[in-house]
């Protein structure tokens, strides 16, 4: 496309063209002399009115031609706002999966915000699990009325019960699971009631469909992708969990829904 300025003819150029044509006509009329208008002798000034009349006629004739007027050769019409396609934003709220977690649970990621007794018990569990000796958990198990609930009590000995759920005879797989679970934050359930507990991992207090990508990575450090797919189908976390009471007692170690 040629630039707009190349398609513009100024009035001055039109006048110069007209003057040239007029000069040619005058030259023929005076016996073939090709004198420019700028060098006409003073004695020819008497013909000035005639020249002006002829020039006016030439300009009138040019006015009816197809010479483009000053300005762009292509003048695209501006599209008004009323002609623009509708761009109404989609105001429909994104559908949120049903929250199958406990909506009253408080998710705690910053361990420094835990009550000191809870924080201390967590540290003791981590230390015992990291030792590789499952017997190191025994002193941390409560007895009596507030006895630690280990699974469904398949054995009278809680340590033997833990071993029975491990893939190895020494219970080290369970110790590894305890470390993985306690590496996340907890969810606080039943705050201010006798049943209050800080439960690891925090996925127990969230709908799996609401997890962010980083939270899903957290969960995949504990379970496999296949396990996660099954959990999402059921709508909630159903792997192992650990509960600690506000006074720092190991409340339970359980699995399932």
N, C-alpha and C positions, 0 to 999 in steps of 0.2 A: 504494500500500500504506500502511495506517495505521501510525503508529509504535507500537512495542510498548507504550509506556506508556499509550496511549489504550485499550488492550484489557485493562487490568489492573484488577480490582475488589478493593480492600483489604478485609480482614475488618472494619475499622471502618465502612466504608460499608454492608456487609451488615447489621451490627448496627443502624445508624441506620435503614435501611429497615425492618428488623424492628420496631424501636421505634415507627416511625410507624404501621405497620399495627396494632400492639398498642394504640397510643393511640386509633386510630380505633375499634377493637373495644371498648375500655373506655368510650369516649365514648358509644357506642350503648347499652352496658349501663347507663349511669348517666343515661339520659334525654336523650341528645343533646349533652351538654357536650363541647366540643372543647378540652379542656385538654391542654397539652403535658406530657410526663413531667416536665420540669424545674420545673413550677409546681404539681405535685400537692400538696394540702394535707397536713399531718402526719397528719390523721385517716384518710387513705387509705392510710397505710403498712401497715395491717393486711392490705391486699390484695397486698402485695409478693410473697409466695410464689406467689400465683396468677399474677401477671404474669410472674414468672420461669419458671414452668412453661409458660405460653403462648408466651413468647419462645423457649424451648427448642424447642417444637413447630414454631414458624415457621422457626427456623434449620434444623431437621431436614428440613422440607419443601423449603426452598431448596437444601439440599445435594444433592437429586436432580435439580435443573434443569441446563440446558446452559450456565449462566454459565461463562465461561472462567476457569480458575484464574489466579492471579498469574503473570505472565511473558509472554513473546512469544506472540502469537496464532498465529504460524506457526513451527513448530519443525522446521527442515530437518535431517534426519539428517546427521551429519558423515561425509564419505567417508574411510574409513580408507586407510592406505598400501597395504593389500592390494587395495583396490578401484580404485586409480588406474591409468590406462593405463600400460603398460610404456613406458619411455623409455630403453631401452638404447642408449647412444651407438654410433654406427657406428665400430667400431674397425678397420675394414678400411683399410689404408694406401692412400693415393692412388697410383694407378699413375703411375710416372715413366717418361717416354719413354727409350728406350735412349740412352745417352750415346755419340754417334758421334764426339765430340771426343776428343782425347788426354787420358785421365784423369790422366796423369802431369804434364800441363802446369801450370805455376804462373801464375796470372793476376795481373798487376801493374797496379794502377790508379794508384797514387801514383808519379809519375815521379821523385820524390826518392829512391826506393829502387833506382833503376837504378844499375848500376856507372857510374862517371864516364866511361869511354871510350864506353860505349853511349849515355849521355845526350848526350855531345858530338856524336857522329855524328848522332843524331836532330836536334839543334838545327841542324847544318849542312844536313841534308836539308830541313828546314823552311824555312830561310833561302833556299836555292837555289830551292825550288819556289815560294815566295812572290814571288820576283823576276820570274816570268813568262818567264824565259829558260831554256829547257831545257838549254842548253849549260853552265849553271852547275852541273849535276850531274856533268859529266865529271871534274873533279878528285877527286870523291868515289868514283869507280868504281875498285875494286882491279884490279890486273893480276897476271900471273904465276901462281904456283901457287894463290893465293887470289883468283883473278879473280872479280869480281862476276858472278853468273849473272843475265842479263837475259832473261827469258822463256826461249825455247828457242834463243836465238842466231840468230834469223831473218836477222840481218845481222851482218857483221863489226864494224860500228860499233854499240856499245850505245845510243848516243843515237838513231841512226836506227831502231833496233829499238823504242825507246820511242815515237818519233813514229808508227811504223806502227800502234801500238795506240791512238792518239789519234784522236778524232773531228775534229780540226782539223789542218792541215798543220804548225803550229808546236809541237805537242805540249803545248799549254797545258791541254787536258783531263786529260792524264796528270798534269800538275803539280798540278791541283786535286784529283785522286784521291789523290795522295801526301799532300797536306795533310790531307785528310779521314781517311785511314788513320792518319797519325801523330798525329791529335788524340785518338785513343783510347789505351788502355793496351796493352801487349804481353802475349803468353803466352810463358813461358820453357820451352823444350823441351830435352830431353836434357841436363839439368844435370849438370855434372861430367864430361862426355864431350867428345871432339874435335868432335862435331857440335852442341855446345850453341849455341843461338841464341835471341835475343829477337825474336819475330815479331809484327808488327803486321798487322791489328788482333787484339785478344785473342779475337775470335770463333773464330779458328782452333783455339783450345784448349778450346772449350766445345761441348756439344751444343746445337743451336739450340732444341730443345724445352725446354731448361732455362733459357732467357733470361728475365729479369724484364722487366716493362714498360719500365723506364728503359733496360735494355740493348737492347731491341728498338728503342727510339728512337735509341740510339747507332748501331745497325746501319743503320737507315733513313736516316741522314745520309749513308751511303756508297752504299747500293743502293736501288733502287725497291721498292715493295711487291710488284710482280710478280716481281722478282728474288728477293725474300725468300721468296715462296711456292714458287718453284722450288727454292730451297736447302732449305727445310723438307721438301719432298717427297723430296729426295735425302738429307737428314739432316745435311748439313754445309755450312760456308761454302766457297764456291768462286769468290770474286771475287779481286781483286788483293791481294797481301800483300808485306810488306817484312821482310827478316831482317837483323839486325845481330849479329855475333859478340861474345863477351864482351870481346875486346880492341879493340872499336870499329871493326871493318871492316864495310863494307856488303857483306853476304853474298849477297843475292839480291833480285830483284824478279820476282815470278812471279804467275801466275793459274791458275785451275782448281782441281781437287780436290787 
